[in-house]
Amino acid sequence: MKRKNLPVEDFTISLAGVVDLKRRGYSYRVTDEQIRRWRALPARDKLQWLEDANRLLAAALPPKTRAIQDRFRRGDL
């Protein structure tokens, strides 16, 4: 299957001015146009994007963080 590169700017989320360091977690905003573009993508492209993002995050996370995530997924936490 030939991979289609999605334009990064279409799905980039800006956290500027939205992160509150006093609270836990985070929030973000997306525009109606970003939602329309995402909905227009075929399911295969959405799943490929998700898989690519997961691989990138897994490669970038420190081993300790990955171990915690694995424990969480197994239900140990």
C-alpha positions as CSV (number, residue, x, y, z in Angstrom):
1,M,0.0,0.0,0.0
2,K,1.3,3.4,-1.0
3,R,1.4,5.7,2.0
4,K,-0.1,9.1,1.7
5,N,1.5,11.9,3.6
6,L,-1.0,14.1,5.4
7,P,-0.3,17.8,5.6
8,V,0.9,18.3,9.2
9,E,-0.6,21.8,9.5
10,D,-4.0,20.3,8.9
11,F,-3.9,18.3,12.2
12,T,-1.5,20.3,14.3
13,I,-2.9,21.3,17.7
14,S,-1.7,24.4,19.4
15,L,-1.5,24.3,23.2
16,A,-0.5,27.9,23.5
17,G,-2.6,29.6,26.1
18,V,-4.6,26.5,26.9
19,V,-2.3,24.5,29.3
20,D,-3.0,25.3,32.9
21,L,0.0,24.1,35.0
22,K,-2.0,24.3,38.2
23,R,-4.4,21.6,37.0
24,R,-3.7,18.1,35.9
25,G,-4.2,17.0,32.4
26,Y,-4.5,19.2,29.4
27,S,-7.0,20.6,26.9
28,Y,-6.8,21.7,23.3
29,R,-8.9,23.3,20.7
30,V,-9.5,22.4,17.1
31,T,-11.3,24.4,14.4
32,D,-14.4,23.4,12.5
33,E,-12.3,23.2,9.4
34,Q,-9.8,20.8,11.1
35,I,-12.7,18.6,12.1
36,R,-14.2,18.7,8.5
37,R,-10.8,17.7,7.0
38,W,-10.4,14.9,9.5
39,R,-13.9,13.5,8.9
40,A,-13.2,13.6,5.2
41,L,-10.3,11.2,5.5
42,P,-10.8,7.6,4.8
43,A,-10.7,5.3,7.8
44,R,-7.5,3.7,6.5
45,D,-5.7,7.1,6.5
46,K,-6.9,7.8,10.0
47,L,-5.7,4.5,11.3
48,Q,-2.3,5.0,9.6
49,W,-2.0,8.4,11.2
50,L,-2.8,6.9,14.6
51,E,-0.2,4.1,14.1
52,D,2.5,6.5,13.0
53,A,1.8,8.8,16.0
54,N,1.9,5.8,18.3
55,R,5.3,4.7,16.9
56,L,6.7,8.2,17.2
57,L,5.6,8.6,20.8
58,A,6.9,5.1,21.7
59,A,10.3,5.9,20.2
60,A,10.5,9.2,22.0
61,L,9.4,8.2,25.5
62,P,12.0,7.2,28.1
63,P,12.0,3.5,29.0
64,K,10.5,4.2,32.5
65,T,7.5,6.0,31.0
66,R,7.0,3.1,28.5
67,A,7.1,0.6,31.3
68,I,4.4,2.6,33.2
69,Q,2.2,2.7,30.1
70,D,2.6,-1.0,29.7
71,R,1.6,-1.7,33.3
72,F,-1.4,0.5,32.8
73,R,-2.5,-1.3,29.6
74,R,-2.2,-4.6,31.4
75,G,-4.4,-3.3,34.2
76,D,-1.6,-3.5,36.8
77,L,-2.1,0.2,37.7
